[in-house]
Amino acid sequence: MERAAPRRIRPAIRAIQSRRALPVRVPAGLLLLLGGLLSFLPVLGLWMLPMGLLLLAVDLPPLRGPISAAIIRVRRRWAKWRRRRRP
């Protein structure tokens, strides 16, 4: 995912993935999941659920497989959708 991100964002992604960021990643992931569950409120939204799951998958091995499979599935569907939309 880092390679697909814009160059300006890549250092932030590397910093989040480092071991030193563990005390920040887990609470942030949990807060994002909680915010996603409260998506009926104006500021919070469903976008928070996948972000929280991605953050937690870095530290929780049982989540890595399902999250990685979901990313692959979404990328394939996105590519398929883009191919259909081209004239």
Beta strands, then each sheet from edge to edge (+ up, - down):
end
